[in-house]
Amino acid sequence: MPLLFVLLATLLLASSVFLGAYGTHGLFEAGAAVSEVRAWDWANQLQVAHSLGLLAVGLMLRRSPDIVFYKVAGWLLIVGIAVFSGTNYVKLLGGPDFASLTPYGGMALAVAWLSAAAGVWRDFRS
């Protein structure tokens, strides 16, 4: 599982470069409103930040494979990135509007960090 988390993190980081470039250049040149470009940028920033977190969780899990909190955090980060950033990307690309799901992605990200914190607490106290 650490390999999966680290691999997904690096792929998400690579895709964030392409998605960020598209948001900056493609959306704007396609006539998107400034608010849409900002929404894309915010989704991209969260993807980058939480992908780095997934990388860290994967490395922590490699160090301490028995810490279940790290596994939970990793999966919640993956789901949170997919739901939060994904719903924004889909909407801004003209697809279906899944905005009602977006907050659940944000909640998954927040709970992921709480789970990671619990894992760190357990890991470093043992």
C-alpha positions as CSV (number, residue, x, y, z in Angstrom):
1,M,0.0,0.0,0.0
2,P,2.8,2.5,0.6
3,L,3.9,2.0,-3.0
4,L,0.4,2.6,-4.3
5,F,0.1,5.9,-2.3
6,V,3.5,7.1,-3.3
7,L,2.9,6.2,-7.0
8,L,-0.5,7.8,-7.0
9,A,0.9,10.9,-5.3
10,T,3.6,11.3,-8.0
11,L,1.0,10.8,-10.8
12,L,-1.3,13.3,-9.2
13,L,1.5,15.8,-8.9
14,A,2.5,15.3,-12.6
15,S,-1.2,15.7,-13.7
16,S,-1.5,18.8,-11.6
17,V,1.2,20.5,-13.7
18,F,-0.7,19.8,-16.9
19,L,-4.1,20.7,-15.3
20,G,-2.6,23.9,-13.9
21,A,-1.2,24.9,-17.3
22,Y,-4.5,24.2,-18.9
23,G,-6.3,26.3,-16.3
24,T,-3.9,29.2,-16.8
25,H,-3.8,29.1,-20.6
26,G,-6.5,26.9,-22.0
27,L,-9.5,28.0,-19.9
28,F,-8.6,31.7,-20.2
29,E,-8.0,31.5,-23.9
30,A,-11.3,29.6,-24.3
31,G,-13.1,32.6,-22.9
32,A,-13.7,31.3,-19.3
33,A,-14.7,33.9,-16.8
34,V,-12.1,35.0,-14.3
35,S,-14.1,33.3,-11.5
36,E,-14.0,30.0,-13.4
37,V,-10.2,30.3,-13.8
38,R,-9.9,31.0,-10.1
39,A,-12.1,28.0,-9.2
40,W,-9.9,25.8,-11.5
41,D,-6.8,27.2,-9.8
42,W,-8.1,26.5,-6.3
43,A,-9.0,22.9,-7.3
44,N,-5.5,22.6,-8.7
45,Q,-3.8,24.1,-5.6
46,L,-5.7,21.6,-3.4
47,Q,-4.7,18.8,-5.6
48,V,-1.0,19.7,-5.3
49,A,-1.1,20.3,-1.6
50,H,-2.9,17.0,-0.8
51,S,-0.9,15.0,-3.3
52,L,2.2,16.1,-1.4
53,G,0.4,14.9,1.8
54,L,-0.4,11.6,0.1
55,L,3.3,11.2,-0.7
56,A,4.2,11.9,3.0
57,V,1.5,9.5,4.2
58,G,2.9,6.8,1.9
59,L,6.4,7.3,3.2
60,M,5.1,7.2,6.8
61,L,3.2,4.0,6.1
62,R,6.4,2.5,4.6
63,R,8.2,3.3,7.9
64,S,5.3,2.1,10.1
65,P,3.1,-0.4,8.1
66,D,1.0,-1.4,11.1
67,I,-0.4,2.1,11.6
68,V,-4.0,1.8,10.3
69,F,-4.5,5.6,10.7
70,Y,-2.0,6.1,7.9
71,K,-3.9,3.7,5.6
72,V,-7.2,5.5,6.3
73,A,-5.5,8.9,5.7
74,G,-4.1,7.8,2.4
75,W,-7.4,6.5,1.1
76,L,-9.3,9.6,2.3
77,L,-6.7,11.8,0.6
78,I,-7.3,9.9,-2.7
79,V,-11.0,10.2,-2.4
80,G,-10.9,13.8,-1.3
81,I,-8.7,14.9,-4.2
82,A,-10.9,13.0,-6.7
83,V,-14.1,14.3,-5.3
84,F,-13.1,17.9,-4.5
85,S,-10.8,18.7,-7.4
86,G,-12.5,16.3,-9.8
87,T,-16.0,17.7,-9.4
88,N,-14.6,21.2,-10.0
89,Y,-12.6,20.1,-13.1
90,V,-15.6,18.3,-14.6
91,K,-17.9,21.2,-14.1
92,L,-15.5,23.7,-15.5
93,L,-14.9,21.5,-18.5
94,G,-18.6,21.7,-19.3
95,G,-19.5,18.3,-17.8
96,P,-22.2,17.6,-15.3
97,D,-22.4,19.8,-12.2
98,F,-21.6,17.6,-9.2
99,A,-21.2,20.7,-6.9
100,S,-23.3,19.0,-4.3
101,L,-20.6,16.4,-3.8
102,T,-17.7,18.9,-3.6
103,P,-18.0,19.6,0.1
104,Y,-17.7,15.8,0.8
105,G,-14.4,15.9,-0.9
106,G,-13.3,18.7,1.4
107,M,-14.5,16.8,4.4
108,A,-12.6,13.7,3.3
109,L,-9.4,15.8,3.1
110,A,-10.0,17.3,6.6
111,V,-10.7,13.9,8.1
112,A,-7.6,12.5,6.3
113,W,-5.4,14.9,8.1
114,L,-7.0,14.1,11.5
115,S,-6.4,10.4,10.8
116,A,-2.8,11.2,9.8
117,A,-2.4,13.1,13.1
118,A,-3.7,10.2,15.0
119,G,-1.2,8.0,13.2
120,V,1.7,10.3,14.0
121,W,0.6,10.4,17.6
122,R,0.5,6.6,17.8
123,D,3.6,6.1,15.8
124,F,5.8,8.5,17.7
125,R,4.6,7.5,21.1
126,S,5.4,3.8,20.7
